[in-house]
């Protein structure tokens, strides 16, 4: 039986990108996938076995849009630059070592550590009577949970 008080909640979660707290994050959804391809052989109607052929980590985060504090100003997403050549240079120069983490403020444990993170896309919309939020889609090379982090 689980010990009381150990259920992880959004209220006690802290989200960081490259060590910077994202104070106005609304939600984070993390997906870790091992692609399993079927080995199908002649003379057998059933799959003989499933073979791992890939590993992918993706996640999304919804954040409130804060004026002057953008994913570009934080260096998390490439700026456009003055020309298409500069834009390409900025995209290619994005850091390869960016991390993201979700931490439990009660225990101090890192619940999820995402390594070699890149923002793949972001979008936001303005509604007449709404709070503007920004949704980001990320890719990562590796995801570690609290059993794999210090």
Buried (B, 14 or more C-beta within 10 A) or exposed (E): EEEEEEEBEEEEBBBBBBEEEBEBBBEBEBEBEEEEEEEEEEEEEEEEEEEEEEEEBBBBBBBBBEEEBBBEEEBBBBEEEEEEEEBEEBBEEEEEEBBBBBBBEEEEBBBBBBBBBBBEEBEBEEEEEEEEBBBBBBBBEBBBBBEEEE
